[in-house]
Amino acid sequence: MGVLDGKVIFITGGAAGIGRKCVEAYLAAGASVSVVDSDREALDQLATEFSGFPLAAFAGNVKSADEVKSAIEHTIAVFGNINVIHNNAGIASPSKTLDETSEEEWDDLFAVNLKSVFWTTKYGIELLKQTKGCILNTSSMVAEIGQENHAAYVGTKGGMNALTKAMALDYAPFGIRVNAVCPAGVWTPMLRKWSEEQPDPEFIAQYLNNIHPLGYCPEGDVIADVAVFLVSDAARFVTGCIMPVSGGAELGYKR
C-alpha cells in the first residue's frame, strides 16, 4: 500500500521541474493526480509517460480565475473529489532590484506566484472541507533569508509564507492543514538553462553546490519526498509549517 492511497491531489505547475518530481512521487505513493499547467507540450509528455497511471492533465493559466475553476471542476468530473491542493506554479524572472522592476513584471510575478493561491483556495476550499484535506504551497528559502537582485520574486515568496500561516489558522477548525515547503537551490530545467547561459557555467555549478552545507545542489526529488510526507496522514498534526528542504543553505554566516 502507498502512503497516499485513495487521495486525489490537484497540483498547479506540475508539468516540469519540482512540480513534475512531485507528480511522480505522488503517483508512486498511490495518489490520483490532477495537473494544471500552461505548458501544453510538457503536459503532453507527462500524460504520455504516465499513461497507465491515475493522472489527469489540463492546460490552463493559474493567473485566470476561470481556468483555475475549470481545472478544478474537471478534476471532480474525473476523480470525484480533491484531498490535496498543491500550489506549486511559479515564475522567477526577472532578477532585478525593486526600482528596476517594471509594473508589468511585478504584476505578473504576483499573479502567478501568489494570486493563484487565492484562486485555487476560492474554488477548492469547500471540497477540502468535505474531505478534511490539506494545502501545500511551494515557497522558497529566499522568503526567509532574502536574495539580492530578486526583489519582486522574494516578495511573492514572503507573502506565500505569511499566507500559509494565516490560512493554517483560518482552516484548522475544518480539519484542513496548510503548510509550505521551502527549497534553496534545486536543479530544474530552468536552473540548468540559466547556469549554462552564465560566463562560467562550471563556477556556477560549484557555487550552487557550495551554498548547501550538505555539499551539493539537489534534484527535485528531495523536495518531492518531503511534499509526500506533508500531504500524507503521517503529517496529520503538522500545520502552519514553513519546512526548509535546503541542505542547510540558510545556516551560518556566509559572505
Protein Blocks (a to p, Z undefined) as FASTA:
>chain_A
ZZkgoiacddehilgcjllmmmmmmmmnopacddddfblklmmmmmmmmmmbccdddddd
fkbmklmmmmmmmmmmmnopafbdcdfbccfbdcddfklpcfklmmmmmmmmmmmmmmmm
mmmmmmmmmnopaddddddfklmnopehilmmmmmmmmmmmmmmmmmmmmmmnopacddd
ddfbdddfklmmmmmmpmblmlmmmmmmmmpmnopacdfklmmmmmmmmmmmklmmgghi
acddehommgcjdZZ
